[in-house]
Amino acid sequence: MRLETDSISYAMTGMSAGSVRSILERKGHQIWSIPPTASVFEAIALMDDRQVGALMVVSDGELVGVISERDYARKVILRGRSSSNTPVGEIMTSTVITVTPENDVGECLRMMTVHRIRHLPVLEGRRVVGVVSIGDLVNSLMSAQADIVRQLSDYIAGKYPA
């Protein structure tokens, strides 16, 4: 695990892939959520409909957990439970790792690596304002790297502004 974290730190050295805020400005602030009392079947159907791998679990306007495809596979399928009869609140991940819009991409990637998660709810105060996935972060990092390559190419070709 240490090697992965060091590799991410190395990849981010000297380069800014942006902040969570910049990712949300590009992708939007859409949040798909479900109450803890809903069935796991309803949660999986909503994930399928919205083409997402996780939902925020919200009760009385506050984030109380996250349910992911991984939760479903490990806590319902492998245990022989019924998705129609199991409430989301029984299998959701209730210890949620969150970030703020000010966190940078490198910090988020490190958190995901250390905690082995794929989605980070973005909070301003106690309010969920978005969600970033590992795909969002990797795309941001790749975009930043492409910008650096383009700038270096322009510099080498003499096109770099003085």
Secondary structure, DSSP 8 states (H G I E B T S, - for coil): -HHHHHHHHHHHTT----BHHHHHHHH-----EE-TTSBHHHHHHHHHHHT-SEEEEEETTEEEEEEEHHHHIIIIITTT--TTTSBHHHHSB-S---B-TT-BHHHHHHHHHHHT-SEEEEEETTEEEEEEEHHHHHHHHHHHHHHHHHHHHHHHTT-S--
